[in-house]
């Protein structure tokens, strides 16, 4: 998550992509009874990382972001964070609104969400 909030020009997005990809793979290895709704956040972060990685190829990375969010929605149906991003993706050809949304949400000046209440399990 930390890599996701660094400025794009410092090129932390590939590190975020790697970390979120590994996280998702770890989550998938858990048995069904250990799967949690908040696992969707890995897909949210992966897609957001691809949006921030657009200096490495805008069309390819935006398409990968969409794929990550769609996979997340297939694994975790109805998650509003994923639905919101896919809706923004579909809105315009140049994806300007989506890019601005991610920029506003995932900037260095924006605090990293450290609220663990949604991941605590009884």
C-alpha positions as CSV (number, residue, x, y, z in Angstrom):
1,X,0.0,0.0,0.0
2,X,2.9,2.3,0.8
3,X,4.2,2.1,-2.8
4,X,0.8,3.0,-4.2
5,X,0.9,6.5,-2.6
6,X,4.3,7.6,-3.9
7,X,4.4,10.1,-6.8
8,X,4.3,8.4,-10.2
9,X,7.6,9.8,-11.3
10,X,9.4,8.0,-8.5
11,X,8.3,4.7,-10.2
12,X,7.0,2.9,-7.2
13,X,4.0,1.6,-9.1
14,X,5.8,-1.6,-10.4
15,X,6.6,-2.4,-6.8
16,X,3.0,-2.0,-5.8
17,X,1.9,-4.2,-8.7
18,X,4.3,-6.9,-7.6
19,X,3.2,-6.7,-3.9
20,X,-0.5,-6.7,-4.7
21,X,-0.1,-9.6,-7.2
22,X,1.7,-11.6,-4.5
23,X,-0.9,-10.7,-1.9
24,X,-3.7,-12.0,-4.2
25,X,-1.9,-15.2,-4.8
26,X,-1.4,-15.8,-1.1
27,X,-5.1,-15.1,-0.5
28,X,-6.1,-17.6,-3.2
29,X,-4.1,-20.3,-1.4
30,X,-6.3,-20.1,1.7
31,X,-9.1,-22.6,2.1
32,X,-12.7,-21.3,1.5
33,X,-13.4,-21.0,5.2
34,X,-10.6,-18.5,5.6
35,X,-11.6,-16.3,2.6
36,X,-12.7,-12.8,3.6
37,X,-14.7,-10.0,2.0
38,X,-11.8,-7.6,2.5
39,X,-9.7,-9.7,0.2
40,X,-11.3,-7.5,-2.5
41,X,-8.9,-4.7,-1.4
42,X,-6.0,-6.5,-3.0
43,X,-7.7,-6.2,-6.4
44,X,-8.6,-2.6,-5.7
45,X,-4.9,-1.8,-5.0
46,X,-3.7,-3.9,-7.9
47,X,-5.9,-2.0,-10.4
48,X,-5.0,1.4,-8.8
49,X,-1.3,0.5,-9.2
50,X,-1.7,-0.2,-12.9
51,X,-3.4,3.2,-13.3
52,X,-0.4,4.8,-11.6
53,X,2.0,2.8,-13.8
54,X,0.6,4.3,-17.0
55,X,4.0,5.9,-17.8
56,X,5.0,2.4,-18.8
57,X,2.2,2.2,-21.4
58,X,-1.1,3.9,-20.8
59,X,-3.4,1.7,-22.8
60,X,-1.9,-1.6,-21.6
61,X,-1.8,-0.5,-18.0
62,X,-5.4,0.9,-18.0
63,X,-6.6,-2.4,-19.6
64,X,-4.7,-4.4,-16.9
65,X,-6.3,-2.2,-14.2
66,X,-9.8,-3.0,-15.6
67,X,-8.9,-6.7,-15.7
68,X,-7.8,-6.6,-12.0
69,X,-11.0,-5.0,-10.9
70,X,-13.1,-7.4,-13.0
71,X,-11.3,-10.4,-11.4
72,X,-11.8,-8.9,-8.0
73,X,-15.5,-8.4,-8.7
74,X,-15.8,-12.1,-9.8
75,X,-14.1,-13.2,-6.6
76,X,-15.9,-10.7,-4.4
77,X,-19.2,-9.7,-6.0
78,X,-20.8,-6.4,-5.3
79,X,-17.8,-4.7,-3.8
80,X,-18.5,-0.9,-4.1
81,X,-14.8,0.0,-4.5
82,X,-14.5,-2.3,-7.6
83,X,-17.9,-1.2,-9.0
84,X,-17.0,2.4,-8.7
85,X,-13.7,2.0,-10.6
86,X,-15.2,0.0,-13.4
87,X,-18.0,2.6,-13.8
88,X,-15.4,5.3,-14.1
89,X,-13.4,3.2,-16.6
90,X,-16.5,2.8,-18.8
91,X,-17.4,6.5,-18.7
92,X,-14.9,8.0,-21.2
93,X,-12.6,7.0,-23.9
94,X,-9.6,8.9,-22.5
95,X,-10.2,7.6,-18.9
96,X,-9.4,11.1,-17.6
97,X,-12.0,10.9,-14.8
98,X,-10.7,7.5,-13.6
99,X,-7.1,8.7,-13.7
100,X,-8.0,11.8,-11.7
101,X,-9.9,9.7,-9.2
102,X,-6.9,7.5,-8.6
103,X,-4.6,10.5,-8.4
104,X,-6.7,12.2,-5.8
105,X,-7.1,8.9,-3.8
106,X,-3.5,7.6,-4.0
107,X,-1.2,10.5,-3.7
108,X,1.7,11.2,-1.3
109,X,-0.3,14.0,0.3
110,X,-3.2,11.6,1.0
111,X,-2.8,9.5,4.1
112,X,-2.6,5.7,3.7
113,X,-5.8,4.1,5.2
114,X,-4.5,2.3,8.2
115,X,-7.9,1.5,9.7
116,X,-7.7,-2.2,10.5
117,X,-11.3,-2.5,11.8
118,X,-12.6,-4.0,8.5
119,X,-10.0,-6.8,8.7
120,X,-10.5,-7.9,12.3
121,X,-12.1,-11.3,12.4
122,X,-13.7,-12.8,15.5
